[in-house]
Structure formats: C-alpha cells, structure tokens
Amino acid sequence: MRRSVILLAVGLLLSACGPTAQILYDWGGESDGVTQYERLAYRSSAKQSPESMCAMLVMYENLVTHPGGLRQVPPPGICAEYAWLLAQPETAAVFAEHATSRQKAALGFATAAFLERSRELFEMEMRYYPESITFIKPLAARLFK
C-alpha cells in the first residue's frame, strides 16, 4: 500500500512537469521575442514598402489558412485586417507588380480575386468571432456596395 502511494505521488509530480503554457492563437511564430505578425504588420506600418506589403499578404494568408494555437482558428481580427487590405484598390496592383513568383504561388489566388477573397474573409471573421458582427457587417456593406 505504501509503495502504491509513493508511486502515485511520483507519477503526479512527473505529470506536472513540462511545458504547460500553450497559446490560444498562432501569430506567425516567434523570433527574438517578436511574432511574424508584429514584424510585418505592426512594426512596419509606418514605413510600408511594396515588398513588405507583399510579404504581409502572404503572412496573412498563412495565418488564415494554417491557423495554430489551441483553438485552431485565425487570431481575432486577422481575417478582418486581411480583408480590409485586399479590398483596397491599390493592393492588387502592388501585389501584381512587386510580388515574387513564390509569393504569388503562396497566396493561391489571382489578383482579380482579391475582392471575392475579401468578402470571404469578412464572413470568416464574423463566423469565428460573432461579437465582431456589429463592427464588421457595416464595414463590409460600405466596401461592397
């Protein structure tokens, strides 16, 4: 009996060891304490170049199509941010002119489909985060009149 209690105690102690901090959402991996999202979207927004915009579009597409974290859905707001960027008139032209062939392949759809993809992304945002409907629905309605 005493041996069973000791084995149980050791088993409980060992099961408590190891990494327990898990993230709900994947923001594109981390390097030097900075996520890919922070590097491309947040930190470079003031000095956005056509090349960084192309990289950001690919990063958004990756976050949306290959979500990580415990929930396995894109992080809150990512679909809406990506949709907004795709809906901007100059985005398709900038991407068509400055994206590498690898970036174009990674995006997976033609620049002519940017508006359609934007609509899909707004719908995804509202489906994953229903609390965003009051903000996203009027915004999408104005964009797609």
NUZADREN-61224 format. One record per residue (C-alpha): x, y, z; residue in three letters; residue number from 1. Coordinates in steps of 0.001 Angstrom, whole numbers. Layout:
N
<marse <X; Y; Z>; 'ALA'; NUM>
...
This chain:
145
<marse <0; 0; 0>; 'MET'; 1>
<marse <2758; 2408; 959>; 'ARG'; 2>
<marse <4580; 1616; -2268>; 'ARG'; 3>
<marse <1425; 2389; -4304>; 'SER'; 4>
<marse <1055; 5776; -2612>; 'VAL'; 5>
<marse <4710; 6633; -3312>; 'ILE'; 6>
<marse <4384; 5584; -6963>; 'LEU'; 7>
<marse <1195; 7606; -7289>; 'LEU'; 8>
<marse <2857; 10672; -5748>; 'ALA'; 9>
<marse <5891; 10347; -8054>; 'VAL'; 10>
<marse <3595; 9877; -11041>; 'GLY'; 11>
<marse <1636; 13010; -10155>; 'LEU'; 12>
<marse <4814; 15030; -9699>; 'LEU'; 13>
<marse <6225; 13883; -13025>; 'LEU'; 14>
<marse <2990; 14546; -14876>; 'SER'; 15>
<marse <3029; 18119; -13591>; 'ALA'; 16>
<marse <6441; 18710; -15162>; 'CYS'; 17>
<marse <6890; 20007; -18667>; 'GLY'; 18>
<marse <5600; 22901; -20672>; 'PRO'; 19>
<marse <2104; 23923; -19671>; 'THR'; 20>
<marse <1852; 27344; -21281>; 'ALA'; 21>
<marse <49; 26914; -24570>; 'GLN'; 22>
<marse <-1149; 29694; -26777>; 'ILE'; 23>
<marse <-4722; 30125; -27951>; 'LEU'; 24>
<marse <-3740; 31655; -31295>; 'TYR'; 25>
<marse <-694; 31462; -33528>; 'ASP'; 26>
<marse <518; 34888; -34663>; 'TRP'; 27>
<marse <3073; 33518; -37112>; 'GLY'; 28>
<marse <5824; 32070; -34962>; 'GLY'; 29>
<marse <8354; 33919; -32878>; 'GLU'; 30>
<marse <11889; 35039; -33471>; 'SER'; 31>
<marse <13768; 37148; -30916>; 'ASP'; 32>
<marse <10544; 37572; -28959>; 'GLY'; 33>
<marse <8697; 39120; -31913>; 'VAL'; 34>
<marse <5992; 37349; -33897>; 'THR'; 35>
<marse <5871; 37450; -37667>; 'GLN'; 36>
<marse <2644; 39460; -37381>; 'TYR'; 37>
<marse <4327; 42097; -35220>; 'GLU'; 38>
<marse <7286; 42321; -37558>; 'ARG'; 39>
<marse <5303; 42693; -40779>; 'LEU'; 40>
<marse <2040; 44380; -39823>; 'ALA'; 41>
<marse <2609; 46319; -36645>; 'TYR'; 42>
<marse <6214; 47444; -36760>; 'ARG'; 43>
<marse <6419; 48309; -40448>; 'SER'; 44>
<marse <3038; 50007; -40897>; 'SER'; 45>
<marse <4603; 53470; -40825>; 'ALA'; 46>
<marse <7144; 52620; -43494>; 'LYS'; 47>
<marse <5321; 50125; -45689>; 'GLN'; 48>
<marse <7095; 49289; -48942>; 'SER'; 49>
<marse <5582; 47330; -51832>; 'PRO'; 50>
<marse <7830; 44389; -50938>; 'GLU'; 51>
<marse <6781; 44403; -47277>; 'SER'; 52>
<marse <3124; 44635; -48331>; 'MET'; 53>
<marse <3564; 41523; -50491>; 'CYS'; 54>
<marse <5206; 39688; -47585>; 'ALA'; 55>
<marse <2402; 40815; -45294>; 'MET'; 56>
<marse <-285; 39471; -47662>; 'LEU'; 57>
<marse <1420; 36072; -47726>; 'VAL'; 58>
<marse <1744; 36124; -43926>; 'MET'; 59>
<marse <-1980; 36930; -43550>; 'TYR'; 60>
<marse <-2937; 34139; -45948>; 'GLU'; 61>
<marse <-788; 31702; -43991>; 'ASN'; 62>
<marse <-2318; 32757; -40654>; 'LEU'; 63>
<marse <-5818; 32304; -42086>; 'VAL'; 64>
<marse <-5304; 29034; -43962>; 'THR'; 65>
<marse <-2967; 27331; -41450>; 'HIS'; 66>
<marse <-4104; 28524; -38026>; 'PRO'; 67>
<marse <-2272; 27259; -34992>; 'GLY'; 68>
<marse <-2717; 27545; -31265>; 'GLY'; 69>
<marse <-5176; 25658; -29124>; 'LEU'; 70>
<marse <-8282; 26955; -30914>; 'ARG'; 71>
<marse <-7015; 26178; -34440>; 'GLN'; 72>
<marse <-8680; 29316; -35842>; 'VAL'; 73>
<marse <-7093; 32553; -37045>; 'PRO'; 74>
<marse <-6358; 35081; -34293>; 'PRO'; 75>
<marse <-9058; 37682; -33568>; 'PRO'; 76>
<marse <-9101; 40483; -36127>; 'GLY'; 77>
<marse <-6707; 38849; -38601>; 'ILE'; 78>
<marse <-9409; 37928; -41119>; 'CYS'; 79>
<marse <-10829; 41463; -40942>; 'ALA'; 80>
<marse <-7412; 43132; -41302>; 'GLU'; 81>
<marse <-6553; 40912; -44234>; 'TYR'; 82>
<marse <-9966; 41503; -45834>; 'ALA'; 83>
<marse <-9566; 45266; -45477>; 'TRP'; 84>
<marse <-6133; 45181; -47090>; 'LEU'; 85>
<marse <-7370; 43053; -50007>; 'LEU'; 86>
<marse <-10313; 45414; -50558>; 'ALA'; 87>
<marse <-8058; 48456; -51031>; 'GLN'; 88>
<marse <-7907; 49415; -54737>; 'PRO'; 89>
<marse <-4114; 49644; -54918>; 'GLU'; 90>
<marse <-3369; 46318; -53197>; 'THR'; 91>
<marse <-3939; 44089; -56232>; 'ALA'; 92>
<marse <-1817; 46322; -58475>; 'ALA'; 93>
<marse <1033; 46498; -55961>; 'VAL'; 94>
<marse <978; 42741; -55466>; 'PHE'; 95>
<marse <845; 42022; -59204>; 'ALA'; 96>
<marse <3831; 44278; -59843>; 'GLU'; 97>
<marse <6072; 43579; -56841>; 'HIS'; 98>
<marse <5344; 40053; -55599>; 'ALA'; 99>
<marse <7823; 37312; -56318>; 'THR'; 100>
<marse <6649; 34183; -58106>; 'SER'; 101>
<marse <6955; 32332; -54807>; 'ARG'; 102>
<marse <4706; 34890; -53070>; 'GLN'; 103>
<marse <2146; 34674; -55877>; 'LYS'; 104>
<marse <2099; 30888; -55579>; 'ALA'; 105>
<marse <1799; 31091; -51776>; 'ALA'; 106>
<marse <-1210; 33384; -51999>; 'LEU'; 107>
<marse <-3042; 30776; -54034>; 'GLY'; 108>
<marse <-5425; 33056; -55932>; 'PHE'; 109>
<marse <-5143; 35643; -58678>; 'ALA'; 110>
<marse <-5182; 39379; -58036>; 'THR'; 111>
<marse <-8535; 39515; -59871>; 'ALA'; 112>
<marse <-9994; 37526; -56960>; 'ALA'; 113>
<marse <-8871; 39944; -54214>; 'PHE'; 114>
<marse <-12379; 41387; -53686>; 'LEU'; 115>
<marse <-14012; 37971; -53557>; 'GLU'; 116>
<marse <-11414; 36754; -51058>; 'ARG'; 117>
<marse <-12025; 39922; -49040>; 'SER'; 118>
<marse <-15737; 39107; -48776>; 'ARG'; 119>
<marse <-14919; 35551; -47672>; 'GLU'; 120>
<marse <-12562; 36838; -45000>; 'LEU'; 121>
<marse <-15110; 39257; -43547>; 'PHE'; 122>
<marse <-17558; 36340; -43345>; 'GLU'; 123>
<marse <-14923; 34189; -41629>; 'MET'; 124>
<marse <-14242; 36923; -39062>; 'GLU'; 125>
<marse <-17939; 37155; -38208>; 'MET'; 126>
<marse <-18279; 33361; -38046>; 'ARG'; 127>
<marse <-15257; 32836; -35768>; 'TYR'; 128>
<marse <-15905; 35936; -33636>; 'TYR'; 129>
<marse <-19649; 36713; -33560>; 'PRO'; 130>
<marse <-19009; 39652; -31239>; 'GLU'; 131>
<marse <-17361; 41403; -34206>; 'SER'; 132>
<marse <-20544; 41402; -36318>; 'ILE'; 133>
<marse <-21647; 44857; -35146>; 'THR'; 134>
<marse <-18406; 46340; -36453>; 'PHE'; 135>
<marse <-17628; 44129; -39464>; 'ILE'; 136>
<marse <-21062; 43954; -41102>; 'LYS'; 137>
<marse <-21449; 47730; -41686>; 'PRO'; 138>
<marse <-17815; 47978; -42780>; 'LEU'; 139>
<marse <-18236; 45202; -45349>; 'ALA'; 140>
<marse <-21524; 46708; -46552>; 'ALA'; 141>
<marse <-19770; 50035; -47279>; 'ARG'; 142>
<marse <-16895; 48356; -49082>; 'LEU'; 143>
<marse <-19037; 46126; -51300>; 'PHE'; 144>
<marse <-21904; 48394; -52337>; 'LYS'; 145>
